[in-house]
Amino acid sequence: MPVVIVDVGIYRDGRRTEGPTDLSDALREARAKGHSFVWVGLYEPTEDEFDLVTNEFELHPLAVEDALNAHQRPKLEVYDDSLFMVLKPLTYDDAAGTVTTGELMLFVGDCFVVSVRHGEGSPLARVRQRLEHEPEVLKHGPTSVMYAVSDAVVDHYIDVATALQVDLEELEAEVFAPVGGDNRNTASRIYAFKRQVVEFRRATVPLAEPMTRLAEARLPFVDSGSQPFFRDVSDHLTRVNESAEGLDRLLSDILSAHLAQTGVQQNDDMRKISAWAAMAALPTMIAGVYGMNFDHMPELREPWGYPAVLGLLVVLEFLLHRLFKRRGWL
């Protein structure tokens, strides 16, 4: 358990206090003294490792199952003894151009918070440090932890969306550059980027409904005065989702434009190939005629016949070249 439990803190009136390290004793003390709560942080616990926390805090088995199986959509569920919230923190590797998704679960009860983290990119350590320096926020109890974690996750969504926007502008400039690169590579980059935007939206879009509930509804274990704070988080999330939707639409437009450019380029190539084929066909035809083995052919035995035919070929090729050049085929 020491490896799984990242931190255990007892908070009273917005400040961290010394207390028992045993979870049962810490919870009993928090409930006895009032205006106190316990915050337990866990990292990728197994079922056996999580049993102690489950029993001590009487967590709902369905929520526990979701917390152990780290493949959940963002959601908020209300149980008799606690709230269960799932968030998906994101990180963006600018060098690789990939969005990585973690998972963060919060159990919020009358005087406890249990956070379960899967994957990297979780803001919990920074959130705990910031809250411990803001006792006026922390004194609102477990709700303050839920708000601070949600706010940190959504704020980081904004940073990721900004980074995606910058990379998308670079990709757009490459697609519409006068001299493009490898078309196949560009198309694969567009599809890969679109995949990252889809991964981004999987984390942000489903979170809108839980944030709306926290901002508008009276929920158990949530401080009655917290609605404006969650409303602020919901507004930020709405802007993030609008930005993600704009990125997705712009990517579709860029892909359509790229495919149209590719079609135009292929048509232009076909025109050039056709022009050169026509220029090659004319001398081939004339040479084929004079290559036939007949005794009676015009100019066949004249001394000027051979240079006259060569001159005719040159003149005709020049005229065809001028014609195709004027029409933009060459």
Phi and psi in degrees as GROMACS dihedral restraints (atoms count N, CA, C in turn):
[ dihedral_restraints ]
;  ai    aj    ak    al  type     phi  dphi    fc
    3     4     5     6     1   -58.7    20    10
    4     5     6     7     1   -30.0    20    10
    6     7     8     9     1   -73.7    20    10
    7     8     9    10     1   -35.9    20    10
    9    10    11    12     1   -78.1    20    10
   10    11    12    13     1   -44.0    20    10
   12    13    14    15     1   -79.0    20    10
   13    14    15    16     1   111.9    20    10
   15    16    17    18     1   -77.9    20    10
   16    17    18    19     1   -40.8    20    10
   18    19    20    21     1  -160.1    20    10
   19    20    21    22     1   146.5    20    10
   21    22    23    24     1  -130.8    20    10
   22    23    24    25     1   120.3    20    10
   24    25    26    27     1  -128.4    20    10
   25    26    27    28     1   140.8    20    10
   27    28    29    30     1  -110.0    20    10
   28    29    30    31     1   126.0    20    10
   30    31    32    33     1  -121.0    20    10
   31    32    33    34     1   131.0    20    10
   33    34    35    36     1  -132.5    20    10
   34    35    36    37     1   123.2    20    10
   36    37    38    39     1    54.9    20    10
   37    38    39    40     1    37.6    20    10
   39    40    41    42     1    85.6    20    10
   40    41    42    43     1     4.7    20    10
   42    43    44    45     1  -129.2    20    10
   43    44    45    46     1   145.0    20    10
   45    46    47    48     1   -76.1    20    10
   46    47    48    49     1   136.1    20    10
   48    49    50    51     1  -126.5    20    10
   49    50    51    52     1   160.6    20    10
   51    52    53    54     1   -75.7    20    10
   52    53    54    55     1   142.2    20    10
   54    55    56    57     1  -163.7    20    10
   55    56    57    58     1  -177.8    20    10
   57    58    59    60     1   -66.4    20    10
   58    59    60    61     1   145.9    20    10
   60    61    62    63     1   -85.4    20    10
   61    62    63    64     1   -18.9    20    10
   63    64    65    66     1   -69.0    20    10
   64    65    66    67     1   131.1    20    10
   66    67    68    69     1   -62.5    20    10
   67    68    69    70     1   -41.4    20    10
   69    70    71    72     1   -64.4    20    10
   70    71    72    73     1   -44.4    20    10
   72    73    74    75     1   -67.1    20    10
   73    74    75    76     1   -39.2    20    10
   75    76    77    78     1   -64.4    20    10
   76    77    78    79     1   -42.5    20    10
   78    79    80    81     1   -66.7    20    10
   79    80    81    82     1   -40.3    20    10
   81    82    83    84     1   -64.6    20    10
   82    83    84    85     1   -41.0    20    10
   84    85    86    87     1   -66.3    20    10
   85    86    87    88     1   -40.0    20    10
   87    88    89    90     1   -64.0    20    10
   88    89    90    91     1   -40.5    20    10
   90    91    92    93     1   -71.9    20    10
   91    92    93    94     1   -31.1    20    10
   93    94    95    96     1   -75.1    20    10
   94    95    96    97     1   -37.6    20    10
   96    97    98    99     1   -90.2    20    10
   97    98    99   100     1   -15.9    20    10
   99   100   101   102     1    72.0    20    10
  100   101   102   103     1   157.0    20    10
  102   103   104   105     1    52.3    20    10
  103   104   105   106     1    33.2    20    10
  105   106   107   108     1  -135.7    20    10
  106   107   108   109     1   156.1    20    10
  108   109   110   111     1  -155.6    20    10
  109   110   111   112     1   161.2    20    10
  111   112   113   114     1  -110.4    20    10
  112   113   114   115     1   135.7    20    10
  114   115   116   117     1  -120.9    20    10
  115   116   117   118     1   114.6    20    10
  117   118   119   120     1  -110.6    20    10
  118   119   120   121     1   126.4    20    10
  120   121   122   123     1  -109.1    20    10
  121   122   123   124     1   128.0    20    10
  123   124   125   126     1  -121.3    20    10
  124   125   126   127     1   150.0    20    10
  126   127   128   129     1  -126.3    20    10
  127   128   129   130     1   112.8    20    10
  129   130   131   132     1    45.1    20    10
  130   131   132   133     1    59.0    20    10
  132   133   134   135     1   -75.7    20    10
  133   134   135   136     1   151.2    20    10
  135   136   137   138     1   -85.9    20    10
  136   137   138   139     1   174.4    20    10
  138   139   140   141     1   -62.4    20    10
  139   140   141   142     1   -43.9    20    10
  141   142   143   144     1   -65.6    20    10
  142   143   144   145     1   -39.8    20    10
  144   145   146   147     1   -68.8    20    10
  145   146   147   148     1   -28.8    20    10
  147   148   149   150     1   -84.7    20    10
  148   149   150   151     1   -12.2    20    10
  150   151   152   153     1   -59.6    20    10
  151   152   153   154     1   -40.2    20    10
  153   154   155   156     1   -60.7    20    10
  154   155   156   157     1   -46.9    20    10
  156   157   158   159     1   -65.1    20    10
  157   158   159   160     1   -40.6    20    10
  159   160   161   162     1   -59.8    20    10
  160   161   162   163     1   -45.1    20    10
  162   163   164   165     1   -69.9    20    10
  163   164   165   166     1   -41.0    20    10
  165   166   167   168     1   -67.6    20    10
  166   167   168   169     1   -40.0    20    10
  168   169   170   171     1  -101.1    20    10
  169   170   171   172     1     2.3    20    10
  171   172   173   174     1    52.0    20    10
  172   173   174   175     1    54.1    20    10
  174   175   176   177     1   -78.7    20    10
  175   176   177   178     1   149.6    20    10
  177   178   179   180     1   -69.7    20    10
  178   179   180   181     1   136.0    20    10
  180   181   182   183     1   -61.9    20    10
  181   182   183   184     1   -33.3    20    10
  183   184   185   186     1   -67.2    20    10
  184   185   186   187     1   -39.8    20    10
  186   187   188   189     1   -67.6    20    10
  187   188   189   190     1   -38.2    20    10
  189   190   191   192     1   -62.8    20    10
  190   191   192   193     1   -41.9    20    10
  192   193   194   195     1   -61.2    20    10
  193   194   195   196     1   -42.1    20    10
  195   196   197   198     1   -65.1    20    10
  196   197   198   199     1   -37.6    20    10
  198   199   200   201     1   -68.0    20    10
  199   200   201   202     1   -30.6    20    10
  201   202   203   204     1   -81.4    20    10
  202   203   204   205     1   -33.1    20    10
  204   205   206   207     1   -93.3    20    10
  205   206   207   208     1    97.1    20    10
  207   208   209   210     1   -81.0    20    10
  208   209   210   211     1    56.8    20    10
  210   211   212   213     1  -141.7    20    10
  211   212   213   214     1    58.6    20    10
  213   214   215   216     1  -111.3    20    10
  214   215   216   217     1   152.9    20    10
  216   217   218   219     1   -82.4    20    10
  217   218   219   220     1   152.5    20    10
  219   220   221   222     1   -56.7    20    10
  220   221   222   223     1   131.7    20    10
  222   223   224   225     1  -162.3    20    10
  223   224   225   226     1   169.4    20    10
  225   226   227   228     1  -136.6    20    10
  226   227   228   229     1   122.3    20    10
  228   229   230   231     1  -124.0    20    10
  229   230   231   232     1   142.4    20    10
  231   232   233   234     1  -108.7    20    10
  232   233   234   235     1   122.5    20    10
  234   235   236   237     1  -116.1    20    10
  235   236   237   238     1   174.2    20    10
  237   238   239   240     1   -63.0    20    10
  238   239   240   241     1   -38.8    20    10
  240   241   242   243     1  -108.7    20    10
  241   242   243   244     1    -1.6    20    10
  243   244   245   246     1  -169.3    20    10
  244   245   246   247     1   166.5    20    10
  246   247   248   249     1  -100.8    20    10
  247   248   249   250     1   147.1    20    10
  249   250   251   252     1  -125.8    20    10
  250   251   252   253     1   122.0    20    10
  252   253   254   255     1  -127.0    20    10
  253   254   255   256     1   137.6    20    10
  255   256   257   258     1  -117.4    20    10
  256   257   258   259     1   128.1    20    10
  258   259   260   261     1  -126.2    20    10
  259   260   261   262     1   157.9    20    10
  261   262   263   264     1  -124.5    20    10
  262   263   264   265     1    94.2    20    10
  264   265   266   267     1   -64.1    20    10
  265   266   267   268     1   148.9    20    10
  267   268   269   270     1  -123.5    20    10
  268   269   270   271     1   148.0    20    10
  270   271   272   273     1  -130.0    20    10
  271   272   273   274     1   149.5    20    10
  273   274   275   276     1  -125.5    20    10
  274   275   276   277     1   121.2    20    10
  276   277   278   279     1   -89.9    20    10
  277   278   279   280     1   103.7    20    10
  279   280   281   282     1   -65.8    20    10
  280   281   282   283     1   -34.6    20    10
  282   283   284   285     1   -67.4    20    10
  283   284   285   286     1   -44.7    20    10
  285   286   287   288     1   -87.5    20    10
  286   287   288   289     1   -16.9    20    10
  288   289   290   291     1    69.1    20    10
  289   290   291   292     1    37.2    20    10
  291   292   293   294     1  -123.8    20    10
  292   293   294   295     1   143.3    20    10
  294   295   296   297     1   -99.1    20    10
  295   296   297   298     1   125.4    20    10
  297   298   299   300     1  -110.9    20    10
  298   299   300   301     1   132.8    20    10
  300   301   302   303     1  -108.6    20    10
  301   302   303   304     1   131.5    20    10
  303   304   305   306     1  -107.5    20    10
  304   305   306   307     1  -174.2    20    10
  306   307   308   309     1  -138.8    20    10
  307   308   309   310     1   141.5    20    10
  309   310   311   312     1  -137.9    20    10
  310   311   312   313     1   121.5    20    10
  312   313   314   315     1  -114.0    20    10
  313   314   315   316     1   140.0    20    10
  315   316   317   318     1  -124.5    20    10
  316   317   318   319     1   126.3    20    10
  318   319   320   321     1  -102.9    20    10
  319   320   321   322     1   120.5    20    10
  321   322   323   324     1  -120.8    20    10
  322   323   324   325     1   120.3    20    10
  324   325   326   327     1  -119.7    20    10
  325   326   327   328     1  -160.5    20    10
  327   328   329   330     1   -65.0    20    10
  328   329   330   331     1   -37.5    20    10
  330   331   332   333     1  -148.1    20    10
  331   332   333   334     1    37.5    20    10
  333   334   335   336     1  -152.8    20    10
  334   335   336   337     1   154.5    20    10
  336   337   338   339     1  -134.1    20    10
  337   338   339   340     1   129.2    20    10
  339   340   341   342     1  -119.4    20    10
  340   341   342   343     1   118.9    20    10
  342   343   344   345     1  -109.3    20    10
  343   344   345   346     1   134.2    20    10
  345   346   347   348     1  -122.6    20    10
  346   347   348   349     1   123.3    20    10
  348   349   350   351     1  -114.1    20    10
  349   350   351   352     1   136.5    20    10
  351   352   353   354     1  -126.8    20    10
  352   353   354   355     1   133.6    20    10
  354   355   356   357     1    81.4    20    10
  355   356   357   358     1  -175.6    20    10
  357   358   359   360     1   -98.6    20    10
  358   359   360   361     1   178.4    20    10
  360   361   362   363     1    83.3    20    10
  361   362   363   364     1    10.6    20    10
  363   364   365   366     1   -78.0    20    10
  364   365   366   367     1   138.9    20    10
  366   367   368   369     1   -91.2    20    10
  367   368   369   370     1    12.9    20    10
  369   370   371   372     1   -61.9    20    10
  370   371   372   373     1   -43.5    20    10
  372   373   374   375     1   -61.2    20    10
  373   374   375   376     1   -45.5    20    10
  375   376   377   378     1   -66.6    20    10
  376   377   378   379     1   -37.2    20    10
  378   379   380   381     1   -65.0    20    10
  379   380   381   382     1   -43.9    20    10
  381   382   383   384     1   -63.0    20    10
  382   383   384   385     1   -43.1    20    10
  384   385   386   387     1   -63.5    20    10
  385   386   387   388     1   -41.6    20    10
  387   388   389   390     1   -67.0    20    10
  388   389   390   391     1   -42.8    20    10
  390   391   392   393     1   -64.3    20    10
  391   392   393   394     1   -36.6    20    10
  393   394   395   396     1   -68.7    20    10
  394   395   396   397     1   -14.7    20    10
  396   397   398   399     1  -100.5    20    10
  397   398   399   400     1     4.7    20    10
  399   400   401   402     1  -129.4    20    10
  400   401   402   403     1    71.6    20    10
  402   403   404   405     1   -61.9    20    10
  403   404   405   406     1   -27.0    20    10
  405   406   407   408     1   -66.0    20    10
  406   407   408   409     1   -25.0    20    10
  408   409   410   411     1   -87.3    20    10
  409   410   411   412     1   -44.4    20    10
  411   412   413   414     1   -65.2    20    10
  412   413   414   415     1   -23.6    20    10
  414   415   416   417     1   -69.9    20    10
  415   416   417   418     1   -10.8    20    10
  417   418   419   420     1   -79.6    20    10
  418   419   420   421     1     3.5    20    10
  420   421   422   423     1    84.1    20    10
  421   422   423   424     1  -156.3    20    10
  423   424   425   426     1   -56.1    20    10
  424   425   426   427     1   -28.6    20    10
  426   427   428   429     1   -61.5    20    10
  427   428   429   430     1   -35.1    20    10
  429   430   431   432     1   -64.0    20    10
  430   431   432   433     1   -35.1    20    10
  432   433   434   435     1   -68.0    20    10
  433   434   435   436     1   -44.8    20    10
  435   436   437   438     1   -60.4    20    10
  436   437   438   439     1   -43.1    20    10
  438   439   440   441     1   -65.7    20    10
  439   440   441   442     1   -47.1    20    10
  441   442   443   444     1   -64.0    20    10
  442   443   444   445     1   -40.0    20    10
  444   445   446   447     1   -66.7    20    10
  445   446   447   448     1   -45.2    20    10
  447   448   449   450     1   -61.7    20    10
  448   449   450   451     1   -42.6    20    10
  450   451   452   453     1   -64.0    20    10
  451   452   453   454     1   -41.8    20    10
  453   454   455   456     1   -65.9    20    10
  454   455   456   457     1   -41.3    20    10
  456   457   458   459     1   -64.4    20    10
  457   458   459   460     1   -45.8    20    10
  459   460   461   462     1   -68.3    20    10
  460   461   462   463     1   -39.2    20    10
  462   463   464   465     1   -60.8    20    10
  463   464   465   466     1   -37.0    20    10
  465   466   467   468     1   -71.5    20    10
  466   467   468   469     1   -28.8    20    10
  468   469   470   471     1   -57.1    20    10
  469   470   471   472     1   -40.3    20    10
  471   472   473   474     1   -62.2    20    10
  472   473   474   475     1   -42.2    20    10
  474   475   476   477     1   -63.1    20    10
  475   476   477   478     1   -42.4    20    10
  477   478   479   480     1   -65.6    20    10
  478   479   480   481     1   -41.8    20    10
  480   481   482   483     1   -62.5    20    10
  481   482   483   484     1   -38.0    20    10
  483   484   485   486     1   -64.7    20    10
  484   485   486   487     1   -42.9    20    10
  486   487   488   489     1   -64.3    20    10
  487   488   489   490     1   -40.0    20    10
  489   490   491   492     1   -63.6    20    10
  490   491   492   493     1   -38.8    20    10
  492   493   494   495     1   -63.7    20    10
  493   494   495   496     1   -41.1    20    10
  495   496   497   498     1   -63.0    20    10
  496   497   498   499     1   -46.6    20    10
  498   499   500   501     1   -66.4    20    10
  499   500   501   502     1   -33.6    20    10
  501   502   503   504     1   -67.7    20    10
  502   503   504   505     1   -37.4    20    10
  504   505   506   507     1   -63.4    20    10
  505   506   507   508     1   -38.0    20    10
  507   508   509   510     1   -65.7    20    10
  508   509   510   511     1   -41.3    20    10
  510   511   512   513     1   -65.4    20    10
  511   512   513   514     1   -39.6    20    10
  513   514   515   516     1   -63.3    20    10
  514   515   516   517     1   -42.2    20    10
  516   517   518   519     1   -63.0    20    10
  517   518   519   520     1   -36.3    20    10
  519   520   521   522     1   -67.6    20    10
  520   521   522   523     1   -40.9    20    10
  522   523   524   525     1   -65.0    20    10
  523   524   525   526     1   -40.2    20    10
  525   526   527   528     1   -97.7    20    10
  526   527   528   529     1    14.2    20    10
  528   529   530   531     1   -66.3    20    10
  529   530   531   532     1   145.4    20    10
  531   532   533   534     1   -56.0    20    10
  532   533   534   535     1   -39.4    20    10
  534   535   536   537     1  -115.6    20    10
  535   536   537   538     1   103.2    20    10
  537   538   539   540     1   -82.0    20    10
  538   539   540   541     1   165.9    20    10
  540   541   542   543     1   -89.8    20    10
  541   542   543   544     1  -148.1    20    10
  543   544   545   546     1   -69.5    20    10
  544   545   546   547     1   118.7    20    10
  546   547   548   549     1   -62.3    20    10
  547   548   549   550     1   -39.6    20    10
  549   550   551   552     1   -65.0    20    10
  550   551   552   553     1   -40.0    20    10
  552   553   554   555     1   -66.1    20    10
  553   554   555   556     1   -39.2    20    10
  555   556   557   558     1   -64.0    20    10
  556   557   558   559     1   -44.4    20    10
  558   559   560   561     1   -62.0    20    10
  559   560   561   562     1   -41.4    20    10
  561   562   563   564     1   -66.0    20    10
  562   563   564   565     1   -35.8    20    10
  564   565   566   567     1   -65.9    20    10
  565   566   567   568     1   -39.0    20    10
  567   568   569   570     1   -63.5    20    10
  568   569   570   571     1   -45.9    20    10
  570   571   572   573     1   -63.3    20    10
  571   572   573   574     1   -41.9    20    10
  573   574   575   576     1   -63.6    20    10
  574   575   576   577     1   -40.1    20    10
  576   577   578   579     1   -67.1    20    10
  577   578   579   580     1   -40.2    20    10
  579   580   581   582     1   -62.1    20    10
  580   581   582   583     1   -35.2    20    10
  582   583   584   585     1   -63.9    20    10
  583   584   585   586     1   -37.3    20    10
  585   586   587   588     1   -68.3    20    10
  586   587   588   589     1   -37.3    20    10
  588   589   590   591     1   -66.1    20    10
  589   590   591   592     1   -38.3    20    10
  591   592   593   594     1   -62.0    20    10
  592   593   594   595     1   -43.3    20    10
  594   595   596   597     1   -61.9    20    10
  595   596   597   598     1   -39.4    20    10
  597   598   599   600     1   -62.6    20    10
  598   599   600   601     1   -45.7    20    10
  600   601   602   603     1   -69.6    20    10
  601   602   603   604     1   -27.6    20    10
  603   604   605   606     1   -63.3    20    10
  604   605   606   607     1   -27.8    20    10
  606   607   608   609     1   -86.7    20    10
  607   608   609   610     1   -35.0    20    10
  609   610   611   612     1   -91.7    20    10
  610   611   612   613     1   -40.8    20    10
  612   613   614   615     1   -65.2    20    10
  613   614   615   616     1   -48.6    20    10
  615   616   617   618     1   -65.4    20    10
  616   617   618   619     1   -18.3    20    10
  618   619   620   621     1   -74.7    20    10
  619   620   621   622     1   -14.8    20    10
  621   622   623   624     1   -62.1    20    10
  622   623   624   625     1   -41.2    20    10
  624   625   626   627     1   -66.6    20    10
  625   626   627   628     1   -45.7    20    10
  627   628   629   630     1   -60.6    20    10
  628   629   630   631     1   -39.6    20    10
  630   631   632   633     1   -66.0    20    10
  631   632   633   634     1   -36.7    20    10
  633   634   635   636     1   -65.2    20    10
  634   635   636   637     1   -41.1    20    10
  636   637   638   639     1   -63.7    20    10
  637   638   639   640     1   -43.1    20    10
  639   640   641   642     1   -66.7    20    10
  640   641   642   643     1   -31.1    20    10
  642   643   644   645     1   -82.2    20    10
  643   644   645   646     1   -25.1    20    10
  645   646   647   648     1  -116.9    20    10
  646   647   648   649     1   -28.3    20    10
  648   649   650   651     1  -103.2    20    10
  649   650   651   652     1   154.2    20    10
  651   652   653   654     1   -88.0    20    10
  652   653   654   655     1   112.5    20    10
  654   655   656   657     1  -113.5    20    10
  655   656   657   658     1   148.3    20    10
  657   658   659   660     1   -64.6    20    10
  658   659   660   661     1   149.9    20    10
  660   661   662   663     1    68.6    20    10
  661   662   663   664     1    10.5    20    10
  663   664   665   666     1  -115.9    20    10
  664   665   666   667     1   128.0    20    10
  666   667   668   669     1   -56.3    20    10
  667   668   669   670     1   136.1    20    10
  669   670   671   672     1   -64.2    20    10
  670   671   672   673     1   -24.1    20    10
  672   673   674   675     1   -97.1    20    10
  673   674   675   676     1    14.4    20    10
  675   676   677   678     1   -91.0    20    10
  676   677   678   679     1    -7.1    20    10
  678   679   680   681     1   -56.3    20    10
  679   680   681   682     1   -43.9    20    10
  681   682   683   684     1   -60.3    20    10
  682   683   684   685     1   -34.2    20    10
  684   685   686   687     1   -69.7    20    10
  685   686   687   688     1   -43.9    20    10
  687   688   689   690     1   -69.9    20    10
  688   689   690   691     1   -28.7    20    10
  690   691   692   693     1   -64.5    20    10
  691   692   693   694     1   -37.4    20    10
  693   694   695   696     1   -64.7    20    10
  694   695   696   697     1   -43.1    20    10
  696   697   698   699     1   -62.8    20    10
  697   698   699   700     1   -40.6    20    10
  699   700   701   702     1   -63.2    20    10
  700   701   702   703     1   -38.8    20    10
  702   703   704   705     1   -63.7    20    10
  703   704   705   706     1   -43.5    20    10
  705   706   707   708     1   -62.2    20    10
  706   707   708   709     1   -40.2    20    10
  708   709   710   711     1   -66.0    20    10
  709   710   711   712     1   -36.8    20    10
  711   712   713   714     1   -61.5    20    10
  712   713   714   715     1   -41.9    20    10
  714   715   716   717     1   -65.7    20    10
  715   716   717   718     1   -37.4    20    10
  717   718   719   720     1   -63.0    20    10
  718   719   720   721     1   -45.7    20    10
  720   721   722   723     1   -65.4    20    10
  721   722   723   724     1   -37.1    20    10
  723   724   725   726     1   -64.6    20    10
  724   725   726   727     1   -39.5    20    10
  726   727   728   729     1   -65.3    20    10
  727   728   729   730     1   -42.2    20    10
  729   730   731   732     1   -65.0    20    10
  730   731   732   733     1   -39.3    20    10
  732   733   734   735     1   -64.4    20    10
  733   734   735   736     1   -39.7    20    10
  735   736   737   738     1   -63.8    20    10
  736   737   738   739     1   -40.1    20    10
  738   739   740   741     1   -61.4    20    10
  739   740   741   742     1   -42.5    20    10
  741   742   743   744     1   -64.8    20    10
  742   743   744   745     1   -43.9    20    10
  744   745   746   747     1   -64.4    20    10
  745   746   747   748     1   -43.0    20    10
  747   748   749   750     1   -64.7    20    10
  748   749   750   751     1   -38.3    20    10
  750   751   752   753     1   -62.4    20    10
  751   752   753   754     1   -41.1    20    10
  753   754   755   756     1   -63.5    20    10
  754   755   756   757     1   -40.3    20    10
  756   757   758   759     1   -65.9    20    10
  757   758   759   760     1   -41.1    20    10
  759   760   761   762     1   -63.9    20    10
  760   761   762   763     1   -41.7    20    10
  762   763   764   765     1   -63.4    20    10
  763   764   765   766     1   -43.2    20    10
  765   766   767   768     1   -62.9    20    10
  766   767   768   769     1   -42.8    20    10
  768   769   770   771     1   -64.0    20    10
  769   770   771   772     1   -39.6    20    10
  771   772   773   774     1   -64.7    20    10
  772   773   774   775     1   -42.7    20    10
  774   775   776   777     1   -65.4    20    10
  775   776   777   778     1   -37.3    20    10
  777   778   779   780     1   -65.1    20    10
  778   779   780   781     1   -42.4    20    10
  780   781   782   783     1   -60.9    20    10
  781   782   783   784     1   -41.4    20    10
  783   784   785   786     1   -63.1    20    10
  784   785   786   787     1   -41.4    20    10
  786   787   788   789     1   -63.3    20    10
  787   788   789   790     1   -42.4    20    10
  789   790   791   792     1   -63.6    20    10
  790   791   792   793     1   -41.8    20    10
  792   793   794   795     1   -63.1    20    10
  793   794   795   796     1   -40.6    20    10
  795   796   797   798     1   -66.1    20    10
  796   797   798   799     1   -39.4    20    10
  798   799   800   801     1   -63.7    20    10
  799   800   801   802     1   -40.6    20    10
  801   802   803   804     1   -63.9    20    10
  802   803   804   805     1   -40.6    20    10
  804   805   806   807     1   -63.8    20    10
  805   806   807   808     1   -40.3    20    10
  807   808   809   810     1   -65.1    20    10
  808   809   810   811     1   -37.7    20    10
  810   811   812   813     1   -63.1    20    10
  811   812   813   814     1   -42.7    20    10
  813   814   815   816     1   -64.0    20    10
  814   815   816   817     1   -43.1    20    10
  816   817   818   819     1   -63.0    20    10
  817   818   819   820     1   -42.0    20    10
  819   820   821   822     1   -63.7    20    10
  820   821   822   823     1   -40.4    20    10
  822   823   824   825     1   -63.7    20    10
  823   824   825   826     1   -46.5    20    10
  825   826   827   828     1   -65.8    20    10
  826   827   828   829     1   -34.9    20    10
  828   829   830   831     1   -65.7    20    10
  829   830   831   832     1   -40.2    20    10
  831   832   833   834     1   -65.0    20    10
  832   833   834   835     1   -40.2    20    10
  834   835   836   837     1   -66.7    20    10
  835   836   837   838     1   -30.5    20    10
  837   838   839   840     1   -79.3    20    10
  838   839   840   841     1   -28.3    20    10
  840   841   842   843     1   -71.0    20    10
  841   842   843   844     1   -36.1    20    10
  843   844   845   846     1   -63.4    20    10
  844   845   846   847     1   -52.6    20    10
  846   847   848   849     1   -65.4    20    10
  847   848   849   850     1   -31.2    20    10
  849   850   851   852     1   -62.6    20    10
  850   851   852   853     1   -41.2    20    10
  852   853   854   855     1   -64.9    20    10
  853   854   855   856     1   -47.2    20    10
  855   856   857   858     1   -64.7    20    10
  856   857   858   859     1   -44.1    20    10
  858   859   860   861     1   -62.7    20    10
  859   860   861   862     1   -33.9    20    10
  861   862   863   864     1   -66.9    20    10
  862   863   864   865     1   -38.0    20    10
  864   865   866   867     1   -63.4    20    10
  865   866   867   868     1   -47.1    20    10
  867   868   869   870     1   -76.8    20    10
  868   869   870   871     1    -8.3    20    10
  870   871   872   873     1   -86.4    20    10
  871   872   873   874     1    -5.0    20    10
  873   874   875   876     1   -75.5    20    10
  874   875   876   877     1   143.1    20    10
  876   877   878   879     1   -89.0    20    10
  877   878   879   880     1    73.0    20    10
  879   880   881   882     1  -115.8    20    10
  880   881   882   883     1   147.4    20    10
  882   883   884   885     1   -79.7    20    10
  883   884   885   886     1   -34.1    20    10
  885   886   887   888     1  -107.2    20    10
  886   887   888   889     1    91.2    20    10
  888   889   890   891     1  -134.4    20    10
  889   890   891   892     1   142.7    20    10
  891   892   893   894     1   -58.7    20    10
  892   893   894   895     1   139.0    20    10
  894   895   896   897     1    61.1    20    10
  895   896   897   898     1    12.1    20    10
  897   898   899   900     1   -70.0    20    10
  898   899   900   901     1   -34.9    20    10
  900   901   902   903     1  -110.9    20    10
  901   902   903   904     1    13.3    20    10
  903   904   905   906     1   -85.8    20    10
  904   905   906   907     1   141.3    20    10
  906   907   908   909     1   -65.3    20    10
  907   908   909   910     1   -25.3    20    10
  909   910   911   912     1   -93.2    20    10
  910   911   912   913     1     0.1    20    10
  912   913   914   915     1   -62.6    20    10
  913   914   915   916     1   -47.9    20    10
  915   916   917   918     1   -62.6    20    10
  916   917   918   919     1   -51.7    20    10
  918   919   920   921     1   -64.9    20    10
  919   920   921   922     1   -29.2    20    10
  921   922   923   924     1   -65.9    20    10
  922   923   924   925     1   -42.2    20    10
  924   925   926   927     1   -66.3    20    10
  925   926   927   928     1   -41.9    20    10
  927   928   929   930     1   -61.6    20    10
  928   929   930   931     1   -41.6    20    10
  930   931   932   933     1   -63.1    20    10
  931   932   933   934     1   -40.7    20    10
  933   934   935   936     1   -60.6    20    10
  934   935   936   937     1   -42.7    20    10
  936   937   938   939     1   -60.9    20    10
  937   938   939   940     1   -42.9    20    10
  939   940   941   942     1   -63.9    20    10
  940   941   942   943     1   -44.1    20    10
  942   943   944   945     1   -63.8    20    10
  943   944   945   946     1   -46.3    20    10
  945   946   947   948     1   -63.5    20    10
  946   947   948   949     1   -41.4    20    10
  948   949   950   951     1   -63.1    20    10
  949   950   951   952     1   -39.9    20    10
  951   952   953   954     1   -63.7    20    10
  952   953   954   955     1   -44.1    20    10
  954   955   956   957     1   -63.9    20    10
  955   956   957   958     1   -43.1    20    10
  957   958   959   960     1   -62.9    20    10
  958   959   960   961     1   -42.3    20    10
  960   961   962   963     1   -60.4    20    10
  961   962   963   964     1   -44.6    20    10
  963   964   965   966     1   -62.6    20    10
  964   965   966   967     1   -41.0    20    10
  966   967   968   969     1   -63.0    20    10
  967   968   969   970     1   -49.6    20    10
  969   970   971   972     1   -68.2    20    10
  970   971   972   973     1   -34.7    20    10
  972   973   974   975     1   -65.9    20    10
  973   974   975   976     1   -41.7    20    10
  975   976   977   978     1   -64.9    20    10
  976   977   978   979     1   -34.0    20    10
  978   979   980   981     1   -86.4    20    10
  979   980   981   982     1     0.5    20    10
  981   982   983   984     1    80.4    20    10
  982   983   984   985     1    19.5    20    10
  984   985   986   987     1   -87.3    20    10
  985   986   987   988     1   -14.2    20    10
